Amino acid sequence: MTTLFSAMPSITMPLKHQSSMLQQRWSIRIFRMTRINLLSSTALIKWKRRRTLICAVSKDAEEAFKKTVELDKLIDMLRDANPKEKDYEELAASVMSIVDLLVHKTHEKIESATDVLKEILTPVVGAKEEITWPPRDPEALKLMEKEIIQREQEGQLDEGFLAEVNAQLRQSKEDRDKPGLEAMLQKVLQLYAATVLSKRSYAKKGNEVLKAELFLETVIKAPEEEWNKLLIDGLTVGKGEVSPEEFYAVIKKRIERTLIRTEGGSYQQRILTEYLKGIQSRAEELVQLLRGKPQ
């Protein structure tokens, strides 16, 4: 084992020269270790900032980034490793280069989600980016819906996209000066939910058509503005053949299916289940009103 005494110069050297050499060796060692400690501390700070950034983006980016968590431990090891075995600066630089690359890829994902959202909103945003809701052109909503269906088929409406829409929606609620934007973003989420939920049909069981399931699928596909009329025409408390109890039962079953088919805690799961619960809440309000019961 190397000791303090074995590192000292020979006794035969002049005392002044010995002292000078010893000071130089300790100065070099202190300088090197100071640089390493500073580098490691800076690296840790940057690492924490990058890790925080990743967690705020999307589930996909977060899962990918978890695979690099061992880099955090590696940076911690730099402070305690033997200086004779590693070149600290080169190793730390390599680690940070990897982290920078991952963060850059995450930024690309954020920009991509923002661009997708911008394209979806283009039909309902004026040439001067004026936000008016509902849009002046009735065809604008159809164009926005068509864009959402196409993007969903292409797999672009992933967790990163949903995170971006939710972030924009949260910001618009906090600002409270753009109610049109808030309604517009909510419409995007509604159209997304309707598109995804409409991809599966449970209205047929063999040769039998399940009226309650078919009626729910009709409401799911319809714009929110048409729900009242559809519910009045379809439920037995109005003009229809489906009892409220049957309707609530198929909504509950669809929510259970959604929970099974989506990742727990994901934006997708929350948006789809909230959309279904919104339909049920609207139905309950109308049923109470039509039955003459106070809400």
N, C-alpha and C positions, 0 to 999 in steps of 0.2 A: 504493500500500500504506500502510496506517495504521501510523505509527511512534510511539514513545514521545514524541518531541518534538512531533509534530502534535497529540497529545492534551493537551499542556500549555496552561494559560491564557495570555492575551496578556501581554507584558512590561510593558504600561502599567499593569496592576493593581498594587495594593499588594502587597508581598512576603508579608506575613502572610496576606492574603486568598488569594493564589495558593497558598500552602502548604496552607491549610485546604481549598481546593477540590480540590487534588491528592490529599490524604489521603482525602477523602470518596470521590472517584472510585475510587481503588485499594481502599478498604474495601468499596465496593459490589461491585466486580469480584471481589475475593477471596471475599466472602460468597456471591455468586451461584455461583461456580465450586465452592466448598466444598459448598454444598447440592447441586449437580448431581453432584459426585463421590460424595457420601454416598448420594444417591438411586440412582445407578447401581450402586454397590457393593451396596446393600441389595437392589436389584432383581435383581442377578446371584445373590446368595445365595438369595433366594426362588425364582428361576428354577431353580437347581440342585436345590433341595429338591423343587420341583414335578416336575421332570424325573425325579428318582429315584423319586418316588411313582408316576408313570405307568408306569415300567419294571417296577414290581413287581406290576402289576395283571393285565393280560391282553394277549394278542397284538393283539386288535382295537383296544383303547384305545391301545396303543403305536403301532400303525401310523397311527392318526388323529393322534396327537400329533406324529409325525415331520414332518407337514406344516407345523408351526409352528416348526421349528428355526431358520428365518431370523430369528425374533424375538430369539434369543440374540445374533445378530450385530448386530441393530438396537440392542439395549441397550448393547453394547460401543461402538457408534458415537457414543452420546450423550456420551461423555467427550471425544471429539476434534472434534466438529462445531463450526462457527462459531456463537457465541451470537447473532449478529445474524440468523441464518437460521432458527433454531428456538426454540420455547419448550420448553425441556427438561422442565420439570415437567409440563406438559400432555401432551407426547408420551410421557413415561415412564409417566404415569398411565394413558394409553390402552393402552399395551402391557401393563401389569400387569392391567388390566381384562380384556383378552382371555385372558391366562394364567389368571386366576382363574375365568373362565367355563369354560375347558377342564377345569380341575381339578375344578370343581363337577360337570361332566358325568361325569367319571371316578368321582367319589364316588357318583353316582347308580347307575353301572354296578356298583360294588362292592356297594352296598346291595341292588340287584336280585338279584345272584348269591347273596348271603347269604340273602335271602328265599326264593329258589327252593330252595336246599338245605334250609332249615328246613321248607318244605312237604313236601319229599320224605321227610325223616326223621320227620315227625309221626306216621305210623302205627306206627313202631317205638320211639317215645319215649313214656314214661308221662306221665300227666296232670301229675305233679310233676316232669317232665323227668328222670326216672330213666333211666339208661343201663344196660340189661341186654341181654346178647347171649349166645346167640340170643334173640330176643324170645319172651316167654311165649305170645303169640298167634300160631299158625302162619299165620293169615290176614294178619298184619301185613306179612310179606314180599311177599305177592301185591299188597297195596295199594301198597307202596312201588314195586314193579316197574311197576304200572299207572301210577303218577304219573310215573315216569321216561319211560315210553313216550309218554305224553301231552305232557310237557314237551319231549321231543326232537322230536316232530312239530310242535310250535309254534315250534321254533327257539330255545328258551330255554337249551338246554344247549350254549352256545357256549364259546369259549376263556376268557371271563371266569368262567363257572361252573366249568369244569375247574380253573382257577387257584385259585379259592376252595376247592374240595374238596381240592386238593393242599396248600394252605397250612394248612388245618385238620388234615389228616392228618399233616403234618410236625410241627405243634405238639403233637398228641396223642402222637406218638412221643417227642418231647423231654420231655414231662411225665411219661410213663410211669405215670401214676396213673389213666388212663382207658382200659384195654384194650378195654372194650366199645365206646367211641367209635371207636377205631382200626379195629376189625373192622367196625363199621357203615359207616364211610367207605369202607373197601376194598370193601365190598359194593356201595356206590353206584357205584363205578368199574367193578366187574365187570358190574353190570346195564347200565350205560351202554354198555360195550364190546359186550356181547351184543346189545343193541338195535340199535346202529349196524351191526355186522357182519352181522346177520340181515336187513338191508334188501336185500341183494343175494344172489342164489342163482346158483351155478355148477354145480349138480347135473345139469343137462340140457345135452346137446350134440346139437341136432337132436331126434331121437326117442329118443336113447340116454340112459339114466340112469347117471351116473358114481357108482358106489357109494362110492368114497373121499370124493368131494366131499359127497355126501349125508350120509355118516356124520359128517364134520367139522361140517357145519351143524347136525346133531343135537346134537353135543357143545357147540357154541357157544351154543345156546339153553338148554342145561340148567344148573341150578345147580351150582356147584363141588362140592357135597356128593354129587352123583350121577355125577361124572365116572368114578370108579373102576369102578362097576358097568357104565356104558355102554361103557367101554374094554374091559373083560373080555368083555362080550357081543358087541362088534363087531369086535375084532381076531382074527386067526387064531391067535394064541398063547393065546387064550381060547376063545370059542365062536363067533366071527364069521367073516366072509368077506373082510375087508380086512386085507392084510398090513401090518405096522408100516412097512415101507419105502414102501408106497403112501400111508399116512397121513402120514408125515413129508413126503413130496413135495407133497401138496396143502396142507399147512400152510405149507411154504416158498413155494409159489405164492401163497397167500392173503396172506402177509406182503408179498411183492413187489407185489401189487396194492394193498395198503393204503398202502405207501410211495409209490406213484405217485399215488394218489387223494387223499392228504392233504398238508398243507403241511409241509415239512421243518422239524423242530425244534419242532413244535407239541405242545401237550399231547395233542391228539386222536391224533396219530400215535403218540406214545409209549405212551399207554394202550391203544390197539388192538393194537399190535404186542406189547406185554408180555402182554396177555391171550392172544394166539395162542401165544406162546412158553411161557406157563404151561401150556397144554393139551399142548404137545409135551413139556415136562419131565415132566408127570404120566404121559404115555404111555410115555416112555422108562423111567421108574422101574418102572412095572408090567410092561413087557416084560422088563426085566432080572430082575425078581422071578419072573415066570412061567417064564422060561427057566432059572431056577436059577443065574443069574450074579450074583456079588457086585457091589454098587453102588459 
